[in-house]
Amino acid sequence: MRHGRSVLNVAGVVNGDPALDRGLADDGVEEAERLADQIANVAIDLLVVSPFPRAMQTAELALGGRTVPTEVDVDLGDVRIGELEGKTLDDYRHSAPHHDRDVAFPGGESLNDAARRYAAAYARICDRDEATTLVVCHEIPVRYAVNAAGGSADLDRPLHDVANATPYLFDEPALLRAALRIAELAGTTKART
């Protein structure tokens, strides 16, 4: 799932550096608390979470006080946007790297670089033995997984707008299919690490 609505989401500011994340907005906290009710009756064997405070805070609230083995996976972090850090969402959307998946954001990475990270992270999750894993990360890795698992040739479509603090369910074959398809569309066929 994507984290709850963050302070930076409210401000319309892009953030690809976990050290600069300001956590959840008040409504993001409420979203994560509602999510706790939705998943209260699901046994969760492992939590895999992005290193961003907004993702960690969402996970903690969503678990509702349950203690679950946790792994922080830096490969599930948001796109590393380099010099666009702290700029507006419009600045991001009008940048060349946003329109060409192979062009890196100045001082950052390309969207295909990020996609390869996500594919590797999802493949590692599939290699694990836990029956149920809760993954809390960001809009783009969730979007890519949903679209790739469905066989889309476009990682950004048909699902584009990923709801905050809303679970998207995958069984292991679907997540592995997503990892392999993301890796393929990002220019490599190697998703497994």
ABEGO torsion letter per residue (X at the ends): XBBBBBAAAAAGBBBABAAABAEBBAAAAAAAAAAAAAAAABBBABBBBBABAAAAAAAAAAAGGBBBBBBBBAAABBBBAEAABGBBAAAAAABAAAABAABBBBGBBBAAAAAAAAAAAAAAAAABABABBBBBBBAAAAAAAAAAAAGBABAAOABABBBBGBBBBBBAAAAAAAAAAAAAAAGBABABX
